[in-house]
Amino acid sequence: MSLFFADNSDLLAVTVVYRDGARQRRFLVVGVYQIVLVEPDATRLGWGVARFVGCLQDLEVRYSLGLVYIFSAFCTL
């Protein structure tokens, strides 16, 4: 566990909707300084792959029709 997620992090189960309409279940870890989008491993329970990591200061959040859109200026993974 990283220093950024020591005790002050939240874990959210989210559905990622792509532009083509495809949907995938992911976990979003929100820490003090950054967020991590995690794809759960299909074979190992409790494991996952970080698919996106972004600093909170580089994110823009918009709300529309019950959906939350998160835009990032930089993609680190």
mmCIF file of the N, C-alpha and C atoms, coordinates in Angstrom:
data_MODEL
# 
_entry.id   MODEL 
# 
loop_
_atom_site.group_PDB 
_atom_site.id 
_atom_site.type_symbol 
_atom_site.label_atom_id 
_atom_site.label_alt_id 
_atom_site.label_comp_id 
_atom_site.label_asym_id 
_atom_site.label_entity_id 
_atom_site.label_seq_id 
_atom_site.pdbx_PDB_ins_code 
_atom_site.Cartn_x 
_atom_site.Cartn_y 
_atom_site.Cartn_z 
_atom_site.occupancy 
_atom_site.B_iso_or_equiv 
_atom_site.pdbx_formal_charge 
_atom_site.auth_seq_id 
_atom_site.auth_comp_id 
_atom_site.auth_asym_id 
_atom_site.auth_atom_id 
_atom_site.pdbx_PDB_model_num 
ATOM 1   N N  . MET A 1 1  ? 0.847   -1.171  0.000   1.00 0.00 ? 1  MET A N  1 
ATOM 2   C CA . MET A 1 1  ? 0.000   0.000   0.000   1.00 0.00 ? 1  MET A CA 1 
ATOM 3   C C  . MET A 1 1  ? 0.888   1.227   0.000   1.00 0.00 ? 1  MET A C  1 
ATOM 4   N N  . SER A 1 2  ? 0.543   2.173   -0.814  1.00 0.00 ? 2  SER A N  1 
ATOM 5   C CA . SER A 1 2  ? 1.318   3.390   -0.980  1.00 0.00 ? 2  SER A CA 1 
ATOM 6   C C  . SER A 1 2  ? 1.102   4.344   0.184   1.00 0.00 ? 2  SER A C  1 
ATOM 7   N N  . LEU A 1 3  ? 2.031   5.236   0.373   1.00 0.00 ? 3  LEU A N  1 
ATOM 8   C CA . LEU A 1 3  ? 1.909   6.270   1.384   1.00 0.00 ? 3  LEU A CA 1 
ATOM 9   C C  . LEU A 1 3  ? 0.699   7.150   1.114   1.00 0.00 ? 3  LEU A C  1 
ATOM 10  N N  . PHE A 1 4  ? 0.339   7.334   -0.159  1.00 0.00 ? 4  PHE A N  1 
ATOM 11  C CA . PHE A 1 4  ? -0.779  8.188   -0.526  1.00 0.00 ? 4  PHE A CA 1 
ATOM 12  C C  . PHE A 1 4  ? -2.116  7.610   -0.062  1.00 0.00 ? 4  PHE A C  1 
ATOM 13  N N  . PHE A 1 5  ? -2.207  6.308   0.171   1.00 0.00 ? 5  PHE A N  1 
ATOM 14  C CA . PHE A 1 5  ? -3.458  5.672   0.533   1.00 0.00 ? 5  PHE A CA 1 
ATOM 15  C C  . PHE A 1 5  ? -3.388  5.022   1.906   1.00 0.00 ? 5  PHE A C  1 
ATOM 16  N N  . ALA A 1 6  ? -2.586  5.561   2.803   1.00 0.00 ? 6  ALA A N  1 
ATOM 17  C CA . ALA A 1 6  ? -2.371  4.934   4.099   1.00 0.00 ? 6  ALA A CA 1 
ATOM 18  C C  . ALA A 1 6  ? -3.677  4.723   4.871   1.00 0.00 ? 6  ALA A C  1 
ATOM 19  N N  . ASP A 1 7  ? -4.376  5.783   5.234   1.00 0.00 ? 7  ASP A N  1 
ATOM 20  C CA . ASP A 1 7  ? -5.612  5.636   5.997   1.00 0.00 ? 7  ASP A CA 1 
ATOM 21  C C  . ASP A 1 7  ? -6.758  6.466   5.437   1.00 0.00 ? 7  ASP A C  1 
ATOM 22  N N  . ASN A 1 8  ? -6.465  7.363   4.550   1.00 0.00 ? 8  ASN A N  1 
ATOM 23  C CA . ASN A 1 8  ? -7.470  8.312   4.090   1.00 0.00 ? 8  ASN A CA 1 
ATOM 24  C C  . ASN A 1 8  ? -7.864  8.042   2.646   1.00 0.00 ? 8  ASN A C  1 
ATOM 25  N N  . SER A 1 9  ? -8.397  6.872   2.363   1.00 0.00 ? 9  SER A N  1 
ATOM 26  C CA . SER A 1 9  ? -8.803  6.560   0.995   1.00 0.00 ? 9  SER A CA 1 
ATOM 27  C C  . SER A 1 9  ? -10.205 5.961   0.998   1.00 0.00 ? 9  SER A C  1 
ATOM 28  N N  . ASP A 1 10 ? -10.883 6.131   -0.133  1.00 0.00 ? 10 ASP A N  1 
ATOM 29  C CA . ASP A 1 10 ? -12.213 5.569   -0.321  1.00 0.00 ? 10 ASP A CA 1 
ATOM 30  C C  . ASP A 1 10 ? -12.164 4.622   -1.511  1.00 0.00 ? 10 ASP A C  1 
ATOM 31  N N  . LEU A 1 11 ? -12.928 3.550   -1.446  1.00 0.00 ? 11 LEU A N  1 
ATOM 32  C CA . LEU A 1 11 ? -13.016 2.582   -2.523  1.00 0.00 ? 11 LEU A CA 1 
ATOM 33  C C  . LEU A 1 11 ? -14.441 2.600   -3.062  1.00 0.00 ? 11 LEU A C  1 
ATOM 34  N N  . LEU A 1 12 ? -14.587 2.891   -4.342  1.00 0.00 ? 12 LEU A N  1 
ATOM 35  C CA . LEU A 1 12 ? -15.902 2.972   -4.973  1.00 0.00 ? 12 LEU A CA 1 
ATOM 36  C C  . LEU A 1 12 ? -16.001 1.928   -6.075  1.00 0.00 ? 12 LEU A C  1 
ATOM 37  N N  . ALA A 1 13 ? -17.117 1.236   -6.152  1.00 0.00 ? 13 ALA A N  1 
ATOM 38  C CA . ALA A 1 13 ? -17.398 0.346   -7.279  1.00 0.00 ? 13 ALA A CA 1 
ATOM 39  C C  . ALA A 1 13 ? -18.086 1.200   -8.342  1.00 0.00 ? 13 ALA A C  1 
ATOM 40  N N  . VAL A 1 14 ? -17.508 1.268   -9.539  1.00 0.00 ? 14 VAL A N  1 
ATOM 41  C CA . VAL A 1 14 ? -18.034 2.134   -10.593 1.00 0.00 ? 14 VAL A CA 1 
ATOM 42  C C  . VAL A 1 14 ? -18.231 1.340   -11.879 1.00 0.00 ? 14 VAL A C  1 
ATOM 43  N N  . THR A 1 15 ? -19.054 1.878   -12.754 1.00 0.00 ? 15 THR A N  1 
ATOM 44  C CA . THR A 1 15 ? -19.213 1.348   -14.105 1.00 0.00 ? 15 THR A CA 1 
ATOM 45  C C  . THR A 1 15 ? -18.646 2.366   -15.066 1.00 0.00 ? 15 THR A C  1 
ATOM 46  N N  . VAL A 1 16 ? -17.669 1.957   -15.857 1.00 0.00 ? 16 VAL A N  1 
ATOM 47  C CA . VAL A 1 16 ? -17.062 2.836   -16.848 1.00 0.00 ? 16 VAL A CA 1 
ATOM 48  C C  . VAL A 1 16 ? -17.819 2.647   -18.150 1.00 0.00 ? 16 VAL A C  1 
ATOM 49  N N  . VAL A 1 17 ? -18.333 3.754   -18.704 1.00 0.00 ? 17 VAL A N  1 
ATOM 50  C CA . VAL A 1 17 ? -19.075 3.716   -19.963 1.00 0.00 ? 17 VAL A CA 1 
ATOM 51  C C  . VAL A 1 17 ? -18.201 4.368   -21.023 1.00 0.00 ? 17 VAL A C  1 
ATOM 52  N N  . TYR A 1 18 ? -17.877 3.598   -22.058 1.00 0.00 ? 18 TYR A N  1 
ATOM 53  C CA . TYR A 1 18 ? -17.036 4.104   -23.136 1.00 0.00 ? 18 TYR A CA 1 
ATOM 54  C C  . TYR A 1 18 ? -17.881 4.780   -24.202 1.00 0.00 ? 18 TYR A C  1 
ATOM 55  N N  . ARG A 1 19 ? -17.244 5.508   -25.091 1.00 0.00 ? 19 ARG A N  1 
ATOM 56  C CA . ARG A 1 19 ? -17.959 6.244   -26.135 1.00 0.00 ? 19 ARG A CA 1 
ATOM 57  C C  . ARG A 1 19 ? -18.766 5.340   -27.048 1.00 0.00 ? 19 ARG A C  1 
ATOM 58  N N  . ASP A 1 20 ? -18.316 4.110   -27.238 1.00 0.00 ? 20 ASP A N  1 
ATOM 59  C CA . ASP A 1 20 ? -19.052 3.179   -28.108 1.00 0.00 ? 20 ASP A CA 1 
ATOM 60  C C  . ASP A 1 20 ? -20.204 2.487   -27.382 1.00 0.00 ? 20 ASP A C  1 
ATOM 61  N N  . GLY A 1 21 ? -20.419 2.827   -26.093 1.00 0.00 ? 21 GLY A N  1 
ATOM 62  C CA . GLY A 1 21 ? -21.518 2.254   -25.329 1.00 0.00 ? 21 GLY A CA 1 
ATOM 63  C C  . GLY A 1 21 ? -21.135 1.054   -24.483 1.00 0.00 ? 21 GLY A C  1 
ATOM 64  N N  . ALA A 1 22 ? -19.911 0.557   -24.631 1.00 0.00 ? 22 ALA A N  1 
ATOM 65  C CA . ALA A 1 22 ? -19.457 -0.588  -23.840 1.00 0.00 ? 22 ALA A CA 1 
ATOM 66  C C  . ALA A 1 22 ? -19.342 -0.181  -22.368 1.00 0.00 ? 22 ALA A C  1 
ATOM 67  N N  . ARG A 1 23 ? -19.670 -1.115  -21.486 1.00 0.00 ? 23 ARG A N  1 
ATOM 68  C CA . ARG A 1 23 ? -19.628 -0.866  -20.044 1.00 0.00 ? 23 ARG A CA 1 
ATOM 69  C C  . ARG A 1 23 ? -18.734 -1.904  -19.373 1.00 0.00 ? 23 ARG A C  1 
ATOM 70  N N  . GLN A 1 24 ? -17.940 -1.445  -18.402 1.00 0.00 ? 24 GLN A N  1 
ATOM 71  C CA . GLN A 1 24 ? -17.076 -2.347  -17.640 1.00 0.00 ? 24 GLN A CA 1 
ATOM 72  C C  . GLN A 1 24 ? -17.097 -1.933  -16.178 1.00 0.00 ? 24 GLN A C  1 
ATOM 73  N N  . ARG A 1 25 ? -17.125 -2.930  -15.287 1.00 0.00 ? 25 ARG A N  1 
ATOM 74  C CA . ARG A 1 25 ? -17.086 -2.673  -13.848 1.00 0.00 ? 25 ARG A CA 1 
ATOM 75  C C  . ARG A 1 25 ? -15.641 -2.502  -13.407 1.00 0.00 ? 25 ARG A C  1 
ATOM 76  N N  . ARG A 1 26 ? -15.398 -1.481  -12.614 1.00 0.00 ? 26 ARG A N  1 
ATOM 77  C CA . ARG A 1 26 ? -14.071 -1.177  -12.100 1.00 0.00 ? 26 ARG A CA 1 
ATOM 78  C C  . ARG A 1 26 ? -14.185 -0.712  -10.652 1.00 0.00 ? 26 ARG A C  1 
ATOM 79  N N  . PHE A 1 27 ? -13.055 -0.535  -10.013 1.00 0.00 ? 27 PHE A N  1 
ATOM 80  C CA . PHE A 1 27 ? -12.985 0.060   -8.688  1.00 0.00 ? 27 PHE A CA 1 
ATOM 81  C C  . PHE A 1 27 ? -12.202 1.357   -8.800  1.00 0.00 ? 27 PHE A C  1 
ATOM 82  N N  . LEU A 1 28 ? -12.687 2.380   -8.114  1.00 0.00 ? 28 LEU A N  1 
ATOM 83  C CA . LEU A 1 28 ? -12.029 3.680   -8.102  1.00 0.00 ? 28 LEU A CA 1 
ATOM 84  C C  . LEU A 1 28 ? -11.568 3.953   -6.680  1.00 0.00 ? 28 LEU A C  1 
ATOM 85  N N  . VAL A 1 29 ? -10.261 4.055   -6.489  1.00 0.00 ? 29 VAL A N  1 
ATOM 86  C CA . VAL A 1 29 ? -9.676  4.350   -5.191  1.00 0.00 ? 29 VAL A CA 1 
ATOM 87  C C  . VAL A 1 29 ? -9.366  5.838   -5.174  1.00 0.00 ? 29 VAL A C  1 
ATOM 88  N N  . VAL A 1 30 ? -9.966  6.548   -4.232  1.00 0.00 ? 30 VAL A N  1 
ATOM 89  C CA . VAL A 1 30 ? -9.758  7.986   -4.113  1.00 0.00 ? 30 VAL A CA 1 
ATOM 90  C C  . VAL A 1 30 ? -8.956  8.238   -2.850  1.00 0.00 ? 30 VAL A C  1 
ATOM 91  N N  . GLY A 1 31 ? -7.754  8.753   -3.030  1.00 0.00 ? 31 GLY A N  1 
ATOM 92  C CA . GLY A 1 31 ? -6.886  9.041   -1.901  1.00 0.00 ? 31 GLY A CA 1 
ATOM 93  C C  . GLY A 1 31 ? -6.790  10.533  -1.645  1.00 0.00 ? 31 GLY A C  1 
ATOM 94  N N  . VAL A 1 32 ? -5.822  10.908  -0.862  1.00 0.00 ? 32 VAL A N  1 
ATOM 95  C CA . VAL A 1 32 ? -5.632  12.301  -0.501  1.00 0.00 ? 32 VAL A CA 1 
ATOM 96  C C  . VAL A 1 32 ? -5.121  13.105  -1.690  1.00 0.00 ? 32 VAL A C  1 
ATOM 97  N N  . TYR A 1 33 ? -4.227  12.525  -2.505  1.00 0.00 ? 33 TYR A N  1 
ATOM 98  C CA . TYR A 1 33 ? -3.585  13.252  -3.588  1.00 0.00 ? 33 TYR A CA 1 
ATOM 99  C C  . TYR A 1 33 ? -3.920  12.727  -4.982  1.00 0.00 ? 33 TYR A C  1 
ATOM 100 N N  . GLN A 1 34 ? -4.415  11.501  -5.096  1.00 0.00 ? 34 GLN A N  1 
ATOM 101 C CA . GLN A 1 34 ? -4.612  10.920  -6.419  1.00 0.00 ? 34 GLN A CA 1 
ATOM 102 C C  . GLN A 1 34 ? -5.766  9.926   -6.432  1.00 0.00 ? 34 GLN A C  1 
ATOM 103 N N  . ILE A 1 35 ? -6.184  9.559   -7.650  1.00 0.00 ? 35 ILE A N  1 
ATOM 104 C CA . ILE A 1 35 ? -7.174  8.502   -7.825  1.00 0.00 ? 35 ILE A CA 1 
ATOM 105 C C  . ILE A 1 35 ? -6.534  7.390   -8.637  1.00 0.00 ? 35 ILE A C  1 
ATOM 106 N N  . VAL A 1 36 ? -7.016  6.173   -8.431  1.00 0.00 ? 36 VAL A N  1 
ATOM 107 C CA . VAL A 1 36 ? -6.536  5.008   -9.169  1.00 0.00 ? 36 VAL A CA 1 
ATOM 108 C C  . VAL A 1 36 ? -7.760  4.232   -9.638  1.00 0.00 ? 36 VAL A C  1 
ATOM 109 N N  . LEU A 1 37 ? -7.828  3.977   -10.939 1.00 0.00 ? 37 LEU A N  1 
ATOM 110 C CA . LEU A 1 37 ? -8.883  3.138   -11.508 1.00 0.00 ? 37 LEU A CA 1 
ATOM 111 C C  . LEU A 1 37 ? -8.325  1.728   -11.629 1.00 0.00 ? 37 LEU A C  1 
ATOM 112 N N  . VAL A 1 38 ? -8.953  0.777   -10.950 1.00 0.00 ? 38 VAL A N  1 
ATOM 113 C CA . VAL A 1 38 ? -8.421  -0.584  -10.850 1.00 0.00 ? 38 VAL A CA 1 
ATOM 114 C C  . VAL A 1 38 ? -9.347  -1.560  -11.565 1.00 0.00 ? 38 VAL A C  1 
ATOM 115 N N  . GLU A 1 39 ? -8.759  -2.396  -12.412 1.00 0.00 ? 39 GLU A N  1 
ATOM 116 C CA . GLU A 1 39 ? -9.483  -3.486  -13.064 1.00 0.00 ? 39 GLU A CA 1 
ATOM 117 C C  . GLU A 1 39 ? -9.262  -4.747  -12.229 1.00 0.00 ? 39 GLU A C  1 
ATOM 118 N N  . PRO A 1 40 ? -10.331 -5.347  -11.695 1.00 0.00 ? 40 PRO A N  1 
ATOM 119 C CA . PRO A 1 40 ? -10.150 -6.546  -10.875 1.00 0.00 ? 40 PRO A CA 1 
ATOM 120 C C  . PRO A 1 40 ? -9.602  -7.713  -11.697 1.00 0.00 ? 40 PRO A C  1 
ATOM 121 N N  . ASP A 1 41 ? -8.744  -8.503  -11.073 1.00 0.00 ? 41 ASP A N  1 
ATOM 122 C CA . ASP A 1 41 ? -8.194  -9.689  -11.726 1.00 0.00 ? 41 ASP A CA 1 
ATOM 123 C C  . ASP A 1 41 ? -9.256  -10.780 -11.735 1.00 0.00 ? 41 ASP A C  1 
ATOM 124 N N  . ALA A 1 42 ? -9.459  -11.387 -12.889 1.00 0.00 ? 42 ALA A N  1 
ATOM 125 C CA . ALA A 1 42 ? -10.499 -12.410 -13.039 1.00 0.00 ? 42 ALA A CA 1 
ATOM 126 C C  . ALA A 1 42 ? -10.113 -13.737 -12.379 1.00 0.00 ? 42 ALA A C  1 
ATOM 127 N N  . THR A 1 43 ? -8.820  -13.964 -12.156 1.00 0.00 ? 43 THR A N  1 
ATOM 128 C CA . THR A 1 43 ? -8.381  -15.259 -11.629 1.00 0.00 ? 43 THR A CA 1 
ATOM 129 C C  . THR A 1 43 ? -7.955  -15.217 -10.164 1.00 0.00 ? 43 THR A C  1 
ATOM 130 N N  . ARG A 1 44 ? -7.539  -14.056 -9.666  1.00 0.00 ? 44 ARG A N  1 
ATOM 131 C CA . ARG A 1 44 ? -7.045  -13.966 -8.290  1.00 0.00 ? 44 ARG A CA 1 
ATOM 132 C C  . ARG A 1 44 ? -7.918  -13.001 -7.493  1.00 0.00 ? 44 ARG A C  1 
ATOM 133 N N  . LEU A 1 45 ? -8.640  -13.527 -6.547  1.00 0.00 ? 45 LEU A N  1 
ATOM 134 C CA . LEU A 1 45 ? -9.541  -12.731 -5.718  1.00 0.00 ? 45 LEU A CA 1 
ATOM 135 C C  . LEU A 1 45 ? -8.742  -11.729 -4.885  1.00 0.00 ? 45 LEU A C  1 
ATOM 136 N N  . GLY A 1 46 ? -9.169  -10.478 -4.908  1.00 0.00 ? 46 GLY A N  1 
ATOM 137 C CA . GLY A 1 46 ? -8.506  -9.440  -4.129  1.00 0.00 ? 46 GLY A CA 1 
ATOM 138 C C  . GLY A 1 46 ? -7.372  -8.746  -4.849  1.00 0.00 ? 46 GLY A C  1 
ATOM 139 N N  . TRP A 1 47 ? -7.069  -9.159  -6.079  1.00 0.00 ? 47 TRP A N  1 
ATOM 140 C CA . TRP A 1 47 ? -5.993  -8.559  -6.854  1.00 0.00 ? 47 TRP A CA 1 
ATOM 141 C C  . TRP A 1 47 ? -6.581  -7.773  -8.009  1.00 0.00 ? 47 TRP A C  1 
ATOM 142 N N  . GLY A 1 48 ? -5.805  -6.832  -8.534  1.00 0.00 ? 48 GLY A N  1 
ATOM 143 C CA . GLY A 1 48 ? -6.256  -6.051  -9.670  1.00 0.00 ? 48 GLY A CA 1 
ATOM 144 C C  . GLY A 1 48 ? -5.094  -5.364  -10.362 1.00 0.00 ? 48 GLY A C  1 
ATOM 145 N N  . VAL A 1 49 ? -5.412  -4.721  -11.472 1.00 0.00 ? 49 VAL A N  1 
ATOM 146 C CA . VAL A 1 49 ? -4.417  -4.012  -12.274 1.00 0.00 ? 49 VAL A CA 1 
ATOM 147 C C  . VAL A 1 49 ? -4.823  -2.548  -12.327 1.00 0.00 ? 49 VAL A C  1 
ATOM 148 N N  . ALA A 1 50 ? -3.899  -1.648  -11.996 1.00 0.00 ? 50 ALA A N  1 
ATOM 149 C CA . ALA A 1 50 ? -4.174  -0.212  -12.079 1.00 0.00 ? 50 ALA A CA 1 
ATOM 150 C C  . ALA A 1 50 ? -4.186  0.180   -13.551 1.00 0.00 ? 50 ALA A C  1 
ATOM 151 N N  . ARG A 1 51 ? -5.330  0.650   -14.037 1.00 0.00 ? 51 ARG A N  1 
ATOM 152 C CA . ARG A 1 51 ? -5.473  1.038   -15.440 1.00 0.00 ? 51 ARG A CA 1 
ATOM 153 C C  . ARG A 1 51 ? -5.320  2.532   -15.647 1.00 0.00 ? 51 ARG A C  1 
ATOM 154 N N  . PHE A 1 52 ? -5.515  3.311   -14.594 1.00 0.00 ? 52 PHE A N  1 
ATOM 155 C CA . PHE A 1 52 ? -5.354  4.755   -14.687 1.00 0.00 ? 52 PHE A CA 1 
ATOM 156 C C  . PHE A 1 52 ? -4.977  5.294   -13.318 1.00 0.00 ? 52 PHE A C  1 
ATOM 157 N N  . VAL A 1 53 ? -4.016  6.200   -13.311 1.00 0.00 ? 53 VAL A N  1 
ATOM 158 C CA . VAL A 1 53 ? -3.630  6.903   -12.090 1.00 0.00 ? 53 VAL A CA 1 
ATOM 159 C C  . VAL A 1 53 ? -3.583  8.380   -12.422 1.00 0.00 ? 53 VAL A C  1 
ATOM 160 N N  . GLY A 1 54 ? -4.256  9.198   -11.624 1.00 0.00 ? 54 GLY A N  1 
ATOM 161 C CA . GLY A 1 54 ? -4.258  10.633  -11.882 1.00 0.00 ? 54 GLY A CA 1 
ATOM 162 C C  . GLY A 1 54 ? -4.221  11.421  -10.597 1.00 0.00 ? 54 GLY A C  1 
ATOM 163 N N  . CYS A 1 55 ? -3.523  12.551  -10.635 1.00 0.00 ? 55 CYS A N  1 
ATOM 164 C CA . CYS A 1 55 ? -3.496  13.464  -9.497  1.00 0.00 ? 55 CYS A CA 1 
ATOM 165 C C  . CYS A 1 55 ? -4.814  14.219  -9.429  1.00 0.00 ? 55 CYS A C  1 
ATOM 166 N N  . LEU A 1 56 ? -5.319  14.419  -8.236  1.00 0.00 ? 56 LEU A N  1 
ATOM 167 C CA . LEU A 1 56 ? -6.586  15.123  -8.065  1.00 0.00 ? 56 LEU A CA 1 
ATOM 168 C C  . LEU A 1 56 ? -6.524  16.545  -8.607  1.00 0.00 ? 56 LEU A C  1 
ATOM 169 N N  . GLN A 1 57 ? -5.368  17.179  -8.518  1.00 0.00 ? 57 GLN A N  1 
ATOM 170 C CA . GLN A 1 57 ? -5.242  18.548  -9.004  1.00 0.00 ? 57 GLN A CA 1 
ATOM 171 C C  . GLN A 1 57 ? -5.328  18.646  -10.520 1.00 0.00 ? 57 GLN A C  1 
ATOM 172 N N  . ASP A 1 58 ? -5.159  17.525  -11.232 1.00 0.00 ? 58 ASP A N  1 
ATOM 173 C CA . ASP A 1 58 ? -5.210  17.514  -12.695 1.00 0.00 ? 58 ASP A CA 1 
ATOM 174 C C  . ASP A 1 58 ? -6.557  17.048  -13.235 1.00 0.00 ? 58 ASP A C  1 
ATOM 175 N N  . LEU A 1 59 ? -7.545  16.844  -12.362 1.00 0.00 ? 59 LEU A N  1 
ATOM 176 C CA . LEU A 1 59 ? -8.835  16.308  -12.785 1.00 0.00 ? 59 LEU A CA 1 
ATOM 177 C C  . LEU A 1 59 ? -9.900  17.386  -12.867 1.00 0.00 ? 59 LEU A C  1 
ATOM 178 N N  . GLU A 1 60 ? -10.812 17.185  -13.805 1.00 0.00 ? 60 GLU A N  1 
ATOM 179 C CA . GLU A 1 60 ? -11.989 18.028  -13.918 1.00 0.00 ? 60 GLU A CA 1 
ATOM 180 C C  . GLU A 1 60 ? -13.197 17.109  -13.823 1.00 0.00 ? 60 GLU A C  1 
ATOM 181 N N  . VAL A 1 61 ? -14.156 17.461  -12.971 1.00 0.00 ? 61 VAL A N  1 
ATOM 182 C CA . VAL A 1 61 ? -15.329 16.623  -12.742 1.00 0.00 ? 61 VAL A CA 1 
ATOM 183 C C  . VAL A 1 61 ? -16.566 17.382  -13.192 1.00 0.00 ? 61 VAL A C  1 
ATOM 184 N N  . ARG A 1 62 ? -17.421 16.699  -13.979 1.00 0.00 ? 62 ARG A N  1 
ATOM 185 C CA . ARG A 1 62 ? -18.688 17.272  -14.426 1.00 0.00 ? 62 ARG A CA 1 
ATOM 186 C C  . ARG A 1 62 ? -19.810 16.285  -14.125 1.00 0.00 ? 62 ARG A C  1 
ATOM 187 N N  . TYR A 1 63 ? -20.991 16.817  -13.838 1.00 0.00 ? 63 TYR A N  1 
ATOM 188 C CA . TYR A 1 63 ? -22.169 16.006  -13.562 1.00 0.00 ? 63 TYR A CA 1 
ATOM 189 C C  . TYR A 1 63 ? -23.216 16.291  -14.625 1.00 0.00 ? 63 TYR A C  1 
ATOM 190 N N  . SER A 1 64 ? -23.872 15.228  -15.111 1.00 0.00 ? 64 SER A N  1 
ATOM 191 C CA . SER A 1 64 ? -24.938 15.413  -16.091 1.00 0.00 ? 64 SER A CA 1 
ATOM 192 C C  . SER A 1 64 ? -25.832 14.179  -16.107 1.00 0.00 ? 64 SER A C  1 
ATOM 193 N N  . LEU A 1 65 ? -27.117 14.378  -15.898 1.00 0.00 ? 65 LEU A N  1 
ATOM 194 C CA . LEU A 1 65 ? -28.121 13.317  -15.995 1.00 0.00 ? 65 LEU A CA 1 
ATOM 195 C C  . LEU A 1 65 ? -27.777 12.088  -15.157 1.00 0.00 ? 65 LEU A C  1 
ATOM 196 N N  . GLY A 1 66 ? -27.301 12.284  -13.955 1.00 0.00 ? 66 GLY A N  1 
ATOM 197 C CA . GLY A 1 66 ? -26.991 11.179  -13.058 1.00 0.00 ? 66 GLY A CA 1 
ATOM 198 C C  . GLY A 1 66 ? -25.654 10.510  -13.307 1.00 0.00 ? 66 GLY A C  1 
ATOM 199 N N  . LEU A 1 67 ? -24.877 11.025  -14.259 1.00 0.00 ? 67 LEU A N  1 
ATOM 200 C CA . LEU A 1 67 ? -23.555 10.474  -14.548 1.00 0.00 ? 67 LEU A CA 1 
ATOM 201 C C  . LEU A 1 67 ? -22.484 11.447  -14.090 1.00 0.00 ? 67 LEU A C  1 
ATOM 202 N N  . VAL A 1 68 ? -21.335 10.907  -13.714 1.00 0.00 ? 68 VAL A N  1 
ATOM 203 C CA . VAL A 1 68 ? -20.191 11.728  -13.333 1.00 0.00 ? 68 VAL A CA 1 
ATOM 204 C C  . VAL A 1 68 ? -19.114 11.524  -14.395 1.00 0.00 ? 68 VAL A C  1 
ATOM 205 N N  . TYR A 1 69 ? -18.674 12.613  -14.970 1.00 0.00 ? 69 TYR A N  1 
ATOM 206 C CA . TYR A 1 69 ? -17.612 12.574  -15.974 1.00 0.00 ? 69 TYR A CA 1 
ATOM 207 C C  . TYR A 1 69 ? -16.340 13.083  -15.329 1.00 0.00 ? 69 TYR A C  1 
ATOM 208 N N  . ILE A 1 70 ? -15.255 12.302  -15.467 1.00 0.00 ? 70 ILE A N  1 
ATOM 209 C CA . ILE A 1 70 ? -13.962 12.702  -14.918 1.00 0.00 ? 70 ILE A CA 1 
ATOM 210 C C  . ILE A 1 70 ? -12.998 12.843  -16.080 1.00 0.00 ? 70 ILE A C  1 
ATOM 211 N N  . PHE A 1 71 ? -12.467 14.048  -16.235 1.00 0.00 ? 71 PHE A N  1 
ATOM 212 C CA . PHE A 1 71 ? -11.512 14.328  -17.306 1.00 0.00 ? 71 PHE A CA 1 
ATOM 213 C C  . PHE A 1 71 ? -10.155 14.591  -16.661 1.00 0.00 ? 71 PHE A C  1 
ATOM 214 N N  . SER A 1 72 ? -9.114  14.094  -17.322 1.00 0.00 ? 72 SER A N  1 
ATOM 215 C CA . SER A 1 72 ? -7.765  14.265  -16.790 1.00 0.00 ? 72 SER A CA 1 
ATOM 216 C C  . SER A 1 72 ? -6.896  14.977  -17.819 1.00 0.00 ? 72 SER A C  1 
ATOM 217 N N  . ALA A 1 73 ? -6.092  15.920  -17.340 1.00 0.00 ? 73 ALA A N  1 
ATOM 218 C CA . ALA A 1 73 ? -5.161  16.618  -18.220 1.00 0.00 ? 73 ALA A CA 1 
ATOM 219 C C  . ALA A 1 73 ? -3.979  15.728  -18.569 1.00 0.00 ? 73 ALA A C  1 
ATOM 220 N N  . PHE A 1 74 ? -3.637  14.796  -17.680 1.00 0.00 ? 74 PHE A N  1 
ATOM 221 C CA . PHE A 1 74 ? -2.493  13.920  -17.874 1.00 0.00 ? 74 PHE A CA 1 
ATOM 222 C C  . PHE A 1 74 ? -2.880  12.486  -17.555 1.00 0.00 ? 74 PHE A C  1 
ATOM 223 N N  . CYS A 1 75 ? -2.315  11.548  -18.275 1.00 0.00 ? 75 CYS A N  1 
ATOM 224 C CA . CYS A 1 75 ? -2.523  10.125  -18.000 1.00 0.00 ? 75 CYS A CA 1 
ATOM 225 C C  . CYS A 1 75 ? -1.165  9.511   -17.714 1.00 0.00 ? 75 CYS A C  1 
ATOM 226 N N  . THR A 1 76 ? -0.981  8.959   -16.513 1.00 0.00 ? 76 THR A N  1 
ATOM 227 C CA . THR A 1 76 ? 0.326   8.458   -16.117 1.00 0.00 ? 76 THR A CA 1 
ATOM 228 C C  . THR A 1 76 ? 0.515   6.974   -16.362 1.00 0.00 ? 76 THR A C  1 
ATOM 229 N N  . LEU A 1 77 ? -0.558  6.249   -16.671 1.00 0.00 ? 77 LEU A N  1 
ATOM 230 C CA . LEU A 1 77 ? -0.413  4.823   -17.002 1.00 0.00 ? 77 LEU A CA 1 
ATOM 231 C C  . LEU A 1 77 ? -1.019  4.539   -18.340 1.00 0.00 ? 77 LEU A C  1 
# 
